[in-house]
Amino acid sequence: MSRRRLALIFALGCGLAIPPLQADEDSPVEAAIKYRQSAMKLVGANFKPMGAMLKGELPMDQAAFARFGKDLAAIAGIDILRGFPPDSEGADSKAKADIWLNWDDFRQQMEGFQAEAAKLGAVAAGGDPAAIKEQFGATGKTCKGCHDDYKE
Ligand code: ASC
């Protein structure tokens, strides 16, 4: 087996990113928009079913709820601000220019969301219904606060 093939198998085994064969053609702004929208999509894919369970729209499944909480916390833990480089507005983006005019506030709100989501992950694992309800609400408040200020 060639060294190259061995290196590839080793990298895959270690879960390392393999560079694409062809560079994609996104501009840095397009790439940032895709990055942040992907992150928000994954946040929503975990947060929404948790909300649906709490509202009784989905049957409460404590194990699934805890898994969504864990994944929400993991996703919220990535460097989300990396997806908001200076002035990365775009036609396909609902991010308002106010983000970059009020960067410190935006950053603080983002960090607030990240902190509350981390707590929600822990509380979801704990299984106490009252604590879960409260922490779900606290987390949702940080979603809404930032969207009200900074999302079209
Ligand atoms: C959602 C969603 C949001 C938040 C926010 C929480 O499911 O899409 O933006 O929850 O509404 O208040």
Boltz pocket constraint, residues with backbone or C-beta under 6 A from the ligand:
constraints:
  - pocket:
      binder: B
      contacts: [[A, 44], [A, 47], [A, 48], [A, 51], [A, 139], [A, 140], [A, 141], [A, 143], [A, 144], [A, 147]]
      max_distance: 6.0
